Amino acid sequence: MTATLSVVHRSIGFEVRRRPYEVLLDGASVGTVEMNGTLTVTLEPGDHDVQVRAGRQASARRAFHAGDGEVVAWRCTGKRPLPIFLASFFVPSLALALVRR
């Protein structure tokens, strides 16, 4: 039997960088996902990892287990820093964490 990986590129609100993301499954490219689009890939059941990247920027590799006949879904967006930036006004140590990246 097989499992399915579904990667959705969706943002709540406004996203400045709307380019497609390349999706890597176990380190190998399996396709791209456009803004407001979905990439669906069939894979063997077992342990895998997924990563998305756009140009030089890449997410961390996320490990997951796909069971037989299971659909594993991931959502990616480029909006993560905004809440951290806003929170840094209240917790200044967060601002230092952004600068050190």
C-alpha positions in Angstrom: 0.0 0.0 0.0 1.0 3.7 -0.1 0.7 6.9 1.9 0.2 10.4 0.7 2.0 13.7 1.5 0.1 16.9 1.0 1.9 20.3 1.2 -0.2 23.4 1.1 1.2 26.9 0.5 -1.3 29.2 2.2 -1.0 32.5 4.1 -3.4 34.2 6.4 -3.4 37.9 5.4 -0.7 39.4 3.2 2.5 37.7 2.2 5.2 39.7 0.5 7.1 36.9 -1.1 4.6 34.9 -3.1 7.0 32.8 -5.1 6.6 29.0 -5.3 8.3 26.8 -2.8 10.3 23.7 -3.7 9.3 20.7 -1.7 12.0 18.2 -0.7 11.1 14.7 0.6 14.0 12.8 2.2 16.4 15.4 0.7 15.1 14.9 -2.9 13.0 17.5 -4.8 9.5 16.2 -5.5 8.0 19.4 -7.0 6.9 22.9 -6.3 3.9 24.4 -4.6 2.5 27.8 -5.7 0.9 30.3 -3.4 -2.6 29.1 -2.5 -1.8 25.8 -4.2 -1.3 22.2 -3.0 1.3 19.6 -3.9 0.3 15.9 -3.4 2.9 13.2 -3.5 2.5 9.4 -3.1 5.1 7.8 -0.9 6.0 4.5 0.8 4.7 4.1 4.4 7.4 4.7 7.0 9.6 7.4 8.4 10.4 10.4 6.2 11.3 14.1 6.4 10.0 17.1 4.5 11.6 20.5 3.9 10.5 23.5 1.8 12.8 26.1 0.3 12.6 29.2 -1.8 15.9 30.3 -3.3 18.5 30.5 -0.5 15.9 30.3 2.3 14.9 26.9 3.6 12.8 25.5 6.4 14.1 23.1 8.9 13.7 19.4 8.0 10.6 18.0 9.7 10.4 14.3 10.4 7.1 12.4 10.2 5.8 8.9 10.1 3.4 8.0 7.3 1.2 5.0 8.0 -0.3 2.7 5.4 -3.1 4.5 3.5 -2.6 7.7 5.7 -2.5 11.3 4.4 0.1 13.5 6.0 -0.6 17.2 5.5 1.8 20.2 6.0 1.1 23.9 5.6 3.9 26.3 4.7 3.9 30.1 4.7 6.5 32.9 4.8 4.9 34.9 7.6 6.6 33.5 10.7 8.9 36.5 11.6 6.0 39.1 11.9 4.6 37.8 15.2 8.1 37.5 16.6 8.9 41.0 15.5 5.8 42.4 17.1 6.4 40.4 20.3 10.0 41.8 20.5 8.5 45.2 21.5 7.3 43.6 24.7 10.1 41.1 25.2 13.4 42.7 23.9 15.4 39.5 24.1 13.4 38.3 21.1 14.8 41.1 19.0 18.3 39.8 19.7 17.3 36.3 18.6 16.2 37.8 15.2 19.5 39.6 14.8 21.6 36.6 15.5 20.1 34.5 12.7 
